[in-house]
Structures are given as C-alpha cells and as structure tokens.
Amino acid sequence: RLDITLGTDIRGRTSADAAFALALAGVTRKDIYEKLLQTAYHELRRTQSRSARMARDILSVVEKLAASGMKGPEFEQLYQVAMDSAKNAKKKKGVTFDTFCQDASQFNLLSPRPLKWLWRFSARQTKVQERSNTRQAESPHLYDYPQAPFTKDWMDRLEDISRPLVVDIGCGFGTSLLGLASLTEPTIFGGNTEVDFRKCNFIGGDLSQLATRFGQGISNRWGLDKQLQFSYIPAESLLQQIEQSYPGPIAMVLIQFPSPYRLNDEGNSQLPSGRSNDSGFMVTTSLMGQVRNLLSKSPNNGLLLVQSNCEDVAVTIRDVGLECGMQVIPAVCPALLENSQEHHPSQRTLRWIELGGDRAFGPEWSKEPLLPSGCRTETEVSCELDEKPIHRCWMRPTTRVADG
C-alpha cells in the first residue's frame, strides 16, 4: 500500500505509530521502515508552517520513530526538520528541548527521550512471571498470556561462540545490550576490569515475547545479530543452557531493575508475593548460584551488575549474592547517606526504613551510573530524568571454580 499511495493517505503521527508497532512485532524489513520515515518527513514538511500545531505532537513523532530503531542520514534530516518546526510551534508548560541532542546524529533509540517514551509504554504492560502451580493458584491473572515454546537456538545464530559472553537476565527491551554491542572502545568496570565489548557476544533473556521480539528485530536491523541475540526463556533455563553448552567465558551478567516483590505483602497484586524462592521473584538463591558458578569459571572472575530503583530489592539481591559466595566491589564514587538527595523518598522506601531494613548507602553502592552513556535501560533513564534514586553495585565471585 505504501508503494501505491506513497504515504499520501497517512497523516499526523500515524507513520510513527506504524513504525513502532512493526518494531514491537520484530519486523526487520528495512524498506518498510524507510517508506514510513519518508512519509513522516513529508508530513512534517507539509505542516511545518502551521502555527496551530503543538510542539509536543511534533516531538512525539521523532521520539517514537527513534524508539522504533530509526537512525541514519534520512532520520537525521527528519530530526532537524522536526526541531525547527517544534521551536516555532505552540508549547504547553513543561515542554523543553533540554534532553534533545543538538547533534542529530546522536539522537536514536538509546537517547534519553526515546528511552523515556519506551519506559512509559513498558509501564503499561502486564507483568509476567514464570509459571508455577503454587503462584498460578494464588494469582491466576498474572499468567493470562499466550504461551509459545521457549527459544533455544540463539547460540546457533552467533558467529563465534568462543568469544566472552555478556548475559542480561530479565533484559526487557534489551537497550543495555544494544548499547554495549554498539560500543567502539574498551571500557573499565569494577575499578580495574577492562572489557572490550567489540570482542564479546551478548544474550538477553526475558519472559516477555513482546520485549524479546523488539530487541531481536533491532539487533537484526542494526547489523548486530551475529554477536547479539535475545531469547524468550526463563532466567534459570537460560543460565542452564549457557552452563551446559556455551564454550566461551562469561564476562559479565546484568541483573537490572527486576520486577520487585510486594514489600511486607503490600502493593501491586501483579508483583511477586515476597522475596522467598517460591514467590515468583526472579533472583533466587538457585539463580544466584548459577550466576556465581558461571562467573567463577571466567579468567579473573566475571562481573555481576546489580541495579534497582527499589532500595530493598537492591539490598536483597546483594544479600542473596553474598549468601551464594559473591563479594561486593567497592564503588569508585560511593553513595553516602549524608550526601544523598532524598528529599521525597518513595512510600516503599519509607516502609523499608520503618521495617528496619539495611540502606543501600556506603562504600559498596555507587552514586554514579555503572554502564556507559547509551547503554542504559529505559527504567534507569526514566529514574534519572525524574530525579529518582537508583541503587547500584558491582559483585564478583569470591574464588574461582576449578574446571571440571
């Protein structure tokens, strides 16, 4: 249809909506995205002189196209037209250009504004957890989603499985891995550990088919699929596959912003009922034991990144790690309670303090982001834009496990 109409029947932000819907479905045909981008460009030019058009509507087109994985010279051209149009359009209170890039070539899916948009979309989705008879009986609404076979062939699609592997457990839309796989320089982590991501493979696992389809589609379109794959699979099953079949070392495991549990059995009924191993919370002692074993077999021990915007969740994951033979690496820039900006702590944090829980402050916890800019999740960026705290630390195994 686009070939016939040349997009003349598509008005407003419809082309951006269509591009994002296709990205969610994992569609990889570049010619379709190119036609939708051209349509959006001509629509912006057609309405450029209309003084009644709202800046917010113009910006939403650019954000959504970027969130669908658009980038390159043609997108940069559209971006510049949109910025020029938005500056002359009507603005509602609160609409600013502070978080948009001055350089059009730097604006893409991994920029703050598209990631914020992606976060708003993901926040509306139903939480999914791995099925268990006990949890399904307690909360049947959590499991009202179609089941497809879990994917197992991701390893076959990698070009060289002797490379070090970076694993993102509960990867969501996979923006961290997309960013890491796009890096062009080695990076220092955990104080003194250098990782050259150009020589790594990447695998993200999640129980959301929507999210893994999206991540894989972007990976394919960006030409990263020979080193970056996504799998619809439970966390422990993914780690078991790696332990049994992946021959290369495990350089890094990421546990970022897992769906929190209900604190003291209070809160959102979609969330796991608590911190116990059978509650549905992703980070169990079994999973952490798998993480430790995999990282212990890597030279110099691999790294585990822990991040959460819920203080009690971050502390819980750290404690599970310590119980399973992990140690915390002192932060380069520690988060100190006396220097914190907790002007308006969340109700959950206040409840955690009331219960006497340990605080995520001190030499173990970092006040600065632990991944490079452009390698952050939509949740991390959303928290930063909203000035909400994030609790982060690096961990690694205490000792290496002998091969065999």
Disulfide bonds with the S-S distance in Angstrom:
none
